[in-house]
Each structure stands twice: as C-alpha cells, then as structure tokens.
Amino acid sequence: MVINKIPRAEHPNPMCIRDSWHNLNGVWEAAIDNEKVLNKDSVFPLKINVPFAPESTLSGIGNTDFIKRIWYRRTLNVSTAHNMRALLNFGACDYETTVWINDTQLEKHYGGQSSFTYDITEYLNDGENVITVCADDDTCSRLQPSGKQSMLPHSHGCYYTRTTGIWQTVWMEFVPEKYLHSFKFYPDAANGKVRVEVVADDEVEVQLYWHGRLCGYGKGKDTFEIKLTEIHFWEIGKGGVYYATIRCGKDRVLSYVGLRSTEFKDGKYLFNGESVFQRLVLDQGFYPDGIYTAPTKEALENDILISKKCGFNGARLHQKVFEPLFLYICDMQGYIVWGEYPSWGVSVADDEGKDALLKEWKEVIDRDFNHPSIIGWCPLNETMYDPMNDQNSGEKQGENTREIYHFTKEYDPTRPCIDASGGIHYETDCYDLHDYEQDPKVYSERYDAFADGNPLYDVYKGRQNYDGTLPVFMSEYGGTAVNPEEGAWGYGSCAVSAEDLVERFTSLADVLMRNKRICGLCYTQLYDIEQERNGLFTYDRQPKADPELFKSALNKKAAIEE
C-alpha cells in the first residue's frame, strides 16, 4: 500500500477550529486480534490507512469478516518545551476503545459514533511518543447499538458491511493551560440574540461577525447573552451564518452560529415561524470504498449536491451519526437534516442497552448541538421491528422509550424530537409513518381521506394510535428499485424502467404534497447501498434518471405551505 499524502487532511470539525492542530491520519501499524491474545507491545504485522475502517478497501486491508478486536499503533514526535496542553481527539472509533500513551492506559471510551478527547499532556515525553489503540467490537451484542451493520457474516436485506475501529479523523490540538473546553450557542431568532453557554478555565469573550462586520459581543464565565446589531436568518436552501471568534485567555477558537427557529405547531412544521414542507431524502452515509467513511470531503459535498439537484431540501440521516464535516457542509448549504442515533442492534426494552444508548446519545447531542442544519432529533428507529429479538414490545419498551424522549427534550429544549421514527410512538413531537406501498392509487385511497378529517391510516394501528393533533410526517416511503438483478431488492413491486421510476416518484410525492395535514416526506433513498437497490442514484452516485424530473415533482408549493 502506497500513501502519497494524508487522507482526509482537512480539519474534521469546522465548528471548533484552533490554529495549533495536527492531523494524525495516514499509515498506522495494525493487527486483527479476534482471539484477543495480543497486547500493546506485540508485533502488529499490518498497515492500515487511518481513518478508514479495516473492512474498507481504502484502509488497505479490506477484511469484511467479523473483526472482534483491532490494534493500532504509531509514533509521534512532540516538543514539551512550549508549555502547552496536548489534546488527543478521535472523531469516532467503534466500539470499546482503549488508548495508551507510551505505557499509560487512558480511560476507556464506549460508543461507535461519538467523538472523544483525552488530555495527554502528563503522559508525553519530549521527543518520540507511542500511541496505541485497541478497539473491541461485538456487533451481535444486544447491548451495543450497531445501526445498519450486519449481524450475519454477510450483508443481507437492509444490513450492510460492518465498520470496526477508527473510522473518523484522529488529530491533536495544543492549548494553553487555561482553555475553552466546550460551548453551546442558543439562537433566539425572535429576539435577535444568542445565548452562550461555556465550560472554560477562565472568562470567555465571543465576537460575532456577518460578512466581516462585527454584529455582537459578549463575555462571561458560564452563561451570557449577545444582542445582535444586524439580524440575518439562517435559511433553508441558502444557509447564512455569523462567524464567531471565541477567546479564553490565550486560547482562540473559530466557530459560527446560525440564527433560526425550528418547531412543530398546530399540525405544521414551522421554520423561522413559517410553515415549511420537509422535502427530505433518506441518506445512510455509506460509500463503496470507505463504507462508513467518505473517501474525500468532495464526496460528502457531492451527496448534498445530488440531493439538491433532485429537489430535496434536506435529509434524514439514517441509523448513523454523520461526521461533523458533513454537518458543516449542510450548515453552509442551508440543507436541513434530522440527527438520528443508530439504535438498531440494541434492545430498547433492556435497561443496560438503554443506558448504553443514552450515554452515547448525550455525547452525540453535545457534539452536534450547534449545527443550525439539524432541525430535530430522532434517537430510535422502528422499535416495533427487530428481526434479531422479538422482545422489544410491551410496557418496558414504552417506559424506556419515554425516558429517552424526555432526556432528549430536556437536554436540548431548542429542537423537536421524534421518539421512534415509524413507531412505536409513545411520546413524541411528531407522528411519523413508514409506508412503502408502491401503488399511487392505493396511497391516495389511504391518505386523501385523512386530509378531509378522517382517521389516519396506520399500518401499526392498535400498537400505536394517532391522537388527531400531532403533525404527521411520512418519514419513509418509496424505496422503488428498477429491475434489480437476482439477489438485489427494493420495496414492493419494482419499476421496469427509468420512466416508470419517475412516474411513480411523481405520483407518490403528489399524494403527500397535496395533503394539507401532512407536513413532510422523506423518500427512500438517495443512492443504492450494496444489495439494496432502491436509490435514485447507484452506489457510485450515478443517476438512474434525470434529476430534474424528480425536482419538478417536488418543486411546487405543498398544501400545508399555502
């Protein structure tokens, strides 16, 4: 394997940039240790291209079998003479991560999606240092969330190739003794101000700029407000952010904030106080060569570009926590998204599984809180459907689902929350449905009557019941394949041609958009993934039909917007 440059060399988190950062991606020593017999001083015979998981071809390994444990090691030269603190950051590592700096073991991190940081200052030598990482991953555990990673040796149905170990950028930052640990922006669009919450070692100053003009200033140690002298809203399809300079003594961080509001009210989705029909597409964040990890920043940008070409104004980020750089691009493009946790694989009815989910879910909300593009949270998906365990029903599931919902609402009161997309709904801000019926006539018969005040059609009626007041969102539908080959699939009857796909897409969208009691749609899906061939694009992002034809179907005012 020949590496000519550092892969994914860009800063991984534009929401929080310091000048003194160092990318640690590239070639590391590695060893797959399914027997769990190695230790940090063992010989690691492989080379792996971080940040790509060992299952991916971009990693240089391409082992798609179960990997129960993988080791990593690299050296790092550090000067300790500058009296700065050294922070070691991991974008994500799946699932149980143990890190050594030289001979010192650090606290384990549990979770395959959230970012984590170590202050390693006290463990560094002046000169050469060794970083060793061990990642344990039990995808088949009922106590470990795994999303769409296959629990069988091979991909099947809507489960795909697994991801083990490091799959996002690893980087170092150097900060002064007193520095900014974290910050949250609470935009108040109605009153033209921003509340700031910080965790820091000293007083913090924040300056907000619009196109280089200073528009707000504030300072404090815990919480303070900034009144804006110019009001500019973050807009769907346009974006628009205030750039922020944050100082804590000698520590300087560059960031940004979007001024906008997002809520469900009176059966509608309101964005900046206006009724907006969500024209979303399902995006699962998989790539043929990188699996969970996009090969380049341009690949991340392209997924948003092709979605917008089809007329979508956002995406449901499905069963995966997307990397901060993707969310940054959404912020810049005005592309709205739902943040979702990869809840499949864990038993919601099991308290230990629920606690593991909640611990990482808190870390995810902390990391992504400031992104204006995230308009809502969805911690669970289809809890009524668990092919590996049929015990996810009943009183305990309801109790734990409510706990997860209330935690999300209390921890982030600024955004709506869907407790479990597609059901079972126990307590939620939006009643969303999944319905993959392929016949537009049947779709019309099911949902036109609802617009006239009749009961909502729900395939899970009896297990959940619509109270007649909540907004209704068709958060999964479509899923149409076009003549898939043997072994591949789509939902229901397949289209026979590109023209058939476009006609079906147009007709199904029309049923939903003309319904004055439906506030959004989310089409499954943007692109094919492995054996699931129901994308509007192929897995390598080639269009199956002219994107302008899909755009024309969505590029009209929905009934709920009138």
Sequence and secondary structure as in RCSB ss.txt:
>XXXX:A:sequence
MVINKIPRAEHPNPMCIRDSWHNLNGVWEAAIDNEKVLNKDSVFPLKINVPFAPESTLSGIGNTDFIKRIWYRRT
LNVSTAHNMRALLNFGACDYETTVWINDTQLEKHYGGQSSFTYDITEYLNDGENVITVCADDDTCSRLQPSGKQS
MLPHSHGCYYTRTTGIWQTVWMEFVPEKYLHSFKFYPDAANGKVRVEVVADDEVEVQLYWHGRLCGYGKGKDTFE
IKLTEIHFWEIGKGGVYYATIRCGKDRVLSYVGLRSTEFKDGKYLFNGESVFQRLVLDQGFYPDGIYTAPTKEAL
ENDILISKKCGFNGARLHQKVFEPLFLYICDMQGYIVWGEYPSWGVSVADDEGKDALLKEWKEVIDRDFNHPSII
GWCPLNETMYDPMNDQNSGEKQGENTREIYHFTKEYDPTRPCIDASGGIHYETDCYDLHDYEQDPKVYSERYDAF
ADGNPLYDVYKGRQNYDGTLPVFMSEYGGTAVNPEEGAWGYGSCAVSAEDLVERFTSLADVLMRNKRICGLCYTQ
LYDIEQERNGLFTYDRQPKADPELFKSALNKKAAIEE
>XXXX:A:secstr
    S TT S S TTSB SSEEE  EEEEEEE TT    TTS   EEEEETS TTSGGGT    S   EEEEEEE
EEE  TT  EEEEEES EESEEEEEETTEE   EE SSS EEEE GGG  SEEEEEEEEEE  TT TTS  TTB 
SSSS BTTBB    EE S EEEEEE SS EEEEEEEEETTTTEEEEEEEESS EEEEEEETTEEEEEEEESSEEE
EE SS    BTTTB  EEEEEEETTEEEEEEE    EEEETTEEEETTEE  EEEEEE   BTTTBTS SSHHHH
HHHHHHHHHTT SEEEE SS   HHHHHHHHHHT EEEEE   TTS TTSHHHHHHHHHHHHHHHHHHTT TTEE
EEE EE TT  TT TT  SHHHHHHHHHHHHHHHHH TTS B SEETS  SS SSEEEEE    HHHHHHHHHHH
HTT     TTBTTB   S S EEEEEEE   BS  TT B SSS BSSHHHHHHHHHHHHHHHHT TTEEEEEEE 
SB BTTB   SB TT  BSS HHHHHHHHSS  GGG 
